[in-house]
Amino acid sequence: MAVGITRTDLSASDLRREAARVKDARATRRMFALAHVLDGRSRTEAAQSCGMDRQTLRDWVHRYNAEGLAGLVDRPLPGRPPRLSAEQMRELAVIVETGPDPSTDKVVRWRRIDLCDVVEQRFGIRVAERTMSAILHRLSFARLSVRPRHPQADGEAHKRYIKNFAELARAALPDEAQGKPLEIWFQDEARVGQQGTLTRVWARKGTRPRAPKDCRYAWAYIFGAVCPARRIGAALVMPYANTEAMNAHLAEISGQVSPGAHALLVLDGAGWHSSTDLIIPPNISLLPLPPYSPELNPVENLWQFLRQNTLANRVFDSYEAIVDVCCDAWNTLLAMPERVASITSRDWAQVSG
């Protein structure tokens, strides 16, 4: 016996209008089928026109009478219960983030198969590698490239530097710079040469893509500096990294500082940055970073961007070729000021007042 539609809050035209709004195609078909019934079409004709049989339509009529439009949407399936409890997931997250101990775990980085073994040993639960991939995804982990960290790096010193940057900046400014507009610049050097770098490329699964790698020893140094607030930079390509090259770079930066402004140049503790022979222009003051803290210098991120997108996978025939490519790479980057700002801007590198 056919079940009638007992709800009267929506007409056939109302159901069609609601069907046009929903993104669930299956719910749309169900609304159209009910609209056909309200139009007086037979149950068989209404069901077949929307790709279902009479019994299925009868079931959806029951759901619609009881729940309205919400009853026409598929309920989420309960699925298989998770293999690991919430507490076990939290413990696994700590294990992954802490990393392996080479002396006990016998590996220097976690692989999925290693974590499967850890879960079996800790919790007595054996999971497949694909399941481990899904677990890591739910825990917001991904395979990322690592940055080198000096073993003598002082994490607490880095935090103090960031927290007290404004005070350190004011202390580094001479009296004649007081009251002038202040520009924050960052400076660093990168060596580019025939002993180049390789970067990741898209390739078919199961293949081992190849890229050129030179084994010769010619190189040049990019002396680069950026002002994130103004989205500009100043660079020189030099044959050596020494005080003479640094003096030339300081002169180049000085010429890019806004007239009447003073630049605070943040840089690392390389020997040529603190040499007694360094000639510091009057519109520049130097502020050194804490020792062993390249992660605080956003120019390091510029070098990474250039190596991954412009400088990697190349063979240079000569020193002159290296210089040309370095100049082209830097100029191409500066032609994208929004990219320069997005890579080098740091919220903590601000001086107010």
Protein Blocks (a to p, Z undefined) as FASTA:
>chain_A
ZZddfbfkbcfklmmmmmmmpmblklmmmmmmmmmmmnopafklmmmmnopafklmmmmm
mmmmmnommlmpccddebjadfbdfklmmmmmmmmmnopafklnopabdcfklmmmmmmm
mnopacdfklmmmmmmmnopacdddddddfkbcfklmmmmmmmmmmmmmmmpcfklgopa
cdddddddddddfklcdddddddehiacdddddfbfbdcdddddddfknopacddddfbd
cfklmmmmmmmmmmmpcghiacdddddfbfklmgfkbccdfkbccddddehilklpmklm
mmmmmmmmmmgoiacfbfklmmmmmmmmmmmmmmmmmlmmmmmpcfklcceZZ
